[in-house]
Amino acid sequence: MKMIDDIRKTKKCTFCKYWCDFTNSNIKPKPGAIMWEYEATTKCECTKGRGKRRASCTCKDFENKIR
């Protein structure tokens, strides 16, 4: 399922530097670069030891990889 989030406010795993999508293939900026589109059901490994996490998950260790 495709989702769109405001990169300034979101804390979804797909935008976190600890979520192992090294090529950032799951995210795509929309015109204006504030809103970003992503596939919510994609799973990747979390380097903080949280195992495979869905792109739409959140946690307390979030650090934005876009900024």
C-alpha positions in Angstrom: 0.0 0.0 0.0 1.5 3.4 -1.0 1.5 6.0 1.7 2.5 9.7 1.7 4.0 11.5 4.7 5.4 14.9 5.6 9.2 14.4 6.0 9.4 17.1 8.6 6.9 15.4 11.0 7.1 11.7 10.3 8.9 9.1 12.4 8.3 6.0 10.2 11.0 3.4 9.9 11.3 3.9 6.1 12.8 7.4 6.8 15.1 6.2 9.6 18.9 5.9 9.2 18.8 2.6 11.1 16.3 0.9 8.6 18.5 -1.0 6.1 17.3 0.3 2.8 20.7 1.5 1.7 19.6 2.5 -1.8 16.5 4.3 -0.4 14.4 2.4 -3.0 11.3 2.4 -0.8 11.0 6.2 -0.7 10.3 8.8 -3.4 10.0 12.6 -3.0 6.8 14.3 -4.3 7.0 17.7 -6.0 8.2 20.2 -3.4 10.3 17.6 -1.5 8.3 18.0 1.7 5.8 15.1 1.1 7.4 11.7 0.4 5.8 8.5 -0.9 6.7 5.1 0.3 5.4 1.4 0.3 4.1 0.8 3.8 4.3 -3.0 3.8 8.0 -3.3 2.7 10.2 -4.9 5.4 13.9 -4.3 6.1 16.2 -5.1 8.9 16.7 -2.5 11.7 20.4 -2.0 12.7 19.3 -1.2 16.3 18.5 -4.9 16.8 14.8 -4.7 16.3 14.7 -7.3 13.6 12.7 -7.0 10.4 10.4 -4.0 10.6 7.7 -2.7 8.3 8.2 0.7 6.6 5.2 2.1 8.5 6.5 1.2 12.0 8.0 3.7 14.5 10.2 3.5 17.5 12.1 5.7 20.1 15.4 5.4 18.3 14.2 7.1 15.1 16.8 9.4 13.3 15.8 10.9 10.0 18.1 9.9 7.1 16.7 12.6 4.8 17.8 15.7 6.8 
